[in-house]
Amino acid sequence: MYLERLAARSAITGNVLCLGLDPDPASIPPACGSGPKGLELFSELVLEAALPVASAVKPNLAFFEAFGSAGMAVLERLRAKIPSDIPVIADVKRGDIGSTAARQAVALFDGLGGDAVTVNPYPGSDAIVPLLDRIDRFAYVLCRTSNPGAGELQDLIVAADPGSDAPAEPLHARVARSAAHWGPGGTVGLVVGATAPQELATIRDLAPGLAFLVPGVGTQGGAVAPVLDHGRALVGPASDRPGGGLLVNVSRGISGTAAIGSDGRSSELVDRMRQAAAVWAGRLPVLP
């Protein structure tokens, strides 16, 4: 079970740090080169620096897909380098009709070897059932994201639903309320951004048992304290395990330090990222 594996890793590291792997070509130090080779070398350095203190790794597939088959081959090789006790979350934000979702499950879980995925709930629960029904894997449903424009749709008020006793409420609240009942149990969590701390607290109240994946504490400027206050699951299979099902993603806050004052040597790049990863690990402890 994914939540068991995540808790075991958090117990080892003592933190809830998720290493985001988003190797934007514009931010890759020139010393690493360009194209797929530069992508692979820089990503390897990020993993070397941060894996020892990371409780999970979240590669964003778009940065690899952009290079076509060569980029996906890079991702597959990187996946093979990540130890089996470190959960890997494929950040893909998938969501489609059931037959398509079934093939996405095969591609991401079996082909790539992802332990979890991010999914878009907009098509409805039936569209992501194949991703939720894998009891050995996990799906994080987009709920209240961390980007500046998140509220354009996610904060829209939806009508009350007498059938479920749901009141009129923001769309993100309805997603949280609904997702708590999706899947066979223990296979679904929520993506909730640190840049919306009030919404995060409200969502925790609505979905007390769901694991949270929280982006936005690094470069986007979200505060850590509210995440630690409200990020842990309060009931259910994640609540009594180390970390409480919480993961806090940091991407550029680690990889973006590579080129700062660097002389271009790989060892210098790794040292800077290792120091940043250690700082973030210390800021994101597993709380009692």
Residue pairs with C-beta under 8 A, 6 or more apart in sequence:
1 135
1 136
1 186
1 237
2 87
2 115
2 116
2 136
2 137
2 138
2 186
2 187
3 138
3 186
3 211
3 237
3 238
3 241
3 245
4 241
5 85
5 87
5 115
6 55
6 56
6 87
6 211
6 241
6 243
6 245
6 247
7 238
7 241
7 242
7 243
7 245
8 85
8 242
9 55
9 56
9 85
9 86
9 87
10 16
10 55
10 241
10 242
10 243
10 286
11 242
11 243
11 286
12 85
13 53
13 54
13 55
13 281
13 286
14 281
14 285
14 286
15 53
15 55
15 281
15 282
15 284
15 285
15 286
16 55
16 231
16 243
16 246
16 247
16 248
16 284
16 285
16 286
17 53
17 54
17 55
17 56
17 247
17 248
17 250
17 277
17 280
17 281
17 284
18 54
18 55
18 56
18 57
18 58
18 89
18 213
18 247
18 248
18 249
18 250
19 46
19 47
19 50
19 51
19 54
19 56
19 57
19 58
19 249
19 250
19 251
19 254
19 277
20 58
20 60
20 91
20 215
20 249
20 250
20 251
20 252
20 254
20 255
21 43
21 46
21 47
21 57
21 58
21 59
21 60
21 63
21 78
21 251
21 255
22 59
22 60
22 63
22 251
22 252
22 255
23 39
23 42
23 43
23 46
23 63
23 255
24 63
25 34
25 38
25 39
27 252
27 255
27 256
27 259
28 34
28 38
28 39
28 42
29 42
29 258
29 259
29 262
29 264
29 269
30 264
31 262
31 264
31 265
31 266
31 269
32 38
32 41
32 42
32 45
32 269
33 41
35 67
35 70
36 67
36 70
36 71
36 73
36 74
39 63
39 64
39 67
39 71
39 74
40 74
40 77
40 78
42 255
42 258
43 74
43 78
44 78
44 81
45 258
45 266
45 269
45 270
45 273
46 254
46 255
46 258
46 273
47 57
47 78
47 81
47 82
48 270
49 254
49 269
49 270
49 271
49 272
49 273
49 274
49 277
50 254
50 273
50 274
50 277
51 57
51 82
51 83
51 86
53 277
53 278
53 281
54 86
54 277
54 281
55 86
55 87
55 243
55 247
56 86
56 87
56 88
56 89
56 247
57 82
57 86
57 87
57 88
57 89
58 88
58 89
58 90
58 91
58 213
58 249
58 251
59 75
59 78
59 79
59 88
59 89
59 90
59 91
60 91
60 251
61 75
61 90
61 91
61 92
63 71
64 71
64 72
64 74
64 75
65 71
65 72
67 74
75 112
76 112
79 88
79 112
79 113
82 88
87 115
87 116
88 113
88 114
88 115
88 116
89 114
89 115
89 116
89 117
89 118
89 140
89 213
89 247
90 108
90 112
90 114
90 116
90 117
90 118
91 117
91 118
92 104
92 108
92 117
92 118
92 119
93 118
93 119
93 120
93 142
94 101
94 104
94 108
94 117
94 118
94 119
94 120
94 128
94 131
95 101
95 119
95 120
95 121
95 122
95 123
95 127
95 128
96 104
96 123
96 127
97 123
97 127
98 126
98 127
98 129
98 130
101 127
101 128
101 129
101 130
101 131
102 130
104 117
104 130
104 131
105 130
105 131
105 134
105 137
108 114
108 117
108 131
109 117
109 134
109 137
114 137
115 137
115 138
116 137
116 138
116 139
116 140
117 131
117 137
117 138
117 139
117 140
118 139
118 140
118 141
118 142
118 191
118 213
119 128
119 131
119 139
119 140
119 141
119 142
120 128
120 141
120 142
121 128
121 141
121 142
121 143
121 175
121 178
121 179
125 178
125 179
125 182
128 139
128 141
128 182
129 183
131 137
131 139
132 139
132 182
132 183
132 184
132 187
132 188
133 183
133 184
133 187
134 187
135 184
135 186
135 187
137 187
138 187
138 188
138 189
138 211
139 183
139 187
139 188
139 189
140 188
140 189
140 190
140 191
140 211
140 213
141 175
141 179
141 182
141 188
141 189
141 190
141 191
142 175
142 190
142 191
143 154
143 172
143 175
143 176
143 179
143 190
143 191
143 192
143 203
144 150
144 154
144 172
144 191
144 192
144 193
144 196
144 199
144 200
144 203
145 154
145 191
145 193
145 215
146 193
146 194
146 195
146 196
146 215
146 216
146 220
146 222
147 193
147 220
148 195
150 193
150 195
150 196
153 171
154 170
154 171
154 172
154 175
155 170
155 171
155 172
156 170
156 171
157 168
157 169
157 170
157 171
158 168
158 169
158 170
158 171
158 174
159 168
160 166
160 167
160 168
161 174
164 177
164 178
166 174
166 177
169 177
170 199
172 199
172 203
173 202
173 203
173 206
175 190
176 190
176 203
176 206
176 207
176 210
177 206
177 207
179 188
179 190
179 207
179 210
180 206
180 207
180 209
180 210
182 188
185 237
186 236
186 237
188 210
189 210
189 211
189 212
189 213
189 245
190 203
190 207
190 210
190 211
190 212
190 213
191 212
191 213
191 214
191 215
192 199
192 200
192 203
192 212
192 213
192 214
193 200
193 214
193 215
193 216
193 220
193 222
194 200
194 214
194 215
194 216
194 217
194 220
194 222
194 223
194 224
194 226
194 227
194 248
195 216
195 220
195 221
195 222
197 222
197 223
197 226
197 227
197 230
200 212
200 214
200 226
200 227
200 230
200 231
201 226
201 229
201 230
204 212
204 230
204 231
204 234
208 233
208 234
208 235
208 236
209 233
209 234
209 235
209 236
209 237
209 238
209 239
210 233
210 236
210 238
210 245
211 233
211 238
211 244
211 245
211 246
211 247
212 231
212 233
212 245
212 246
212 247
213 247
213 249
214 222
214 227
214 231
214 246
214 247
214 248
214 249
215 222
215 249
215 251
216 222
216 249
217 223
217 224
217 227
217 248
217 249
217 250
217 253
218 250
218 251
218 252
218 253
218 254
218 280
219 251
219 252
219 253
219 256
224 248
224 283
224 284
227 246
227 248
228 246
228 284
228 285
228 287
231 244
231 246
231 248
232 238
232 239
232 243
232 244
232 245
232 246
232 287
233 239
233 244
233 245
233 246
238 244
238 245
239 245
242 286
243 286
244 287
248 284
250 280
253 276
253 280
254 273
254 276
254 277
254 280
255 273
257 272
257 273
257 275
257 276
258 269
258 272
258 273
259 269
260 272
261 272
262 268
262 269
262 272
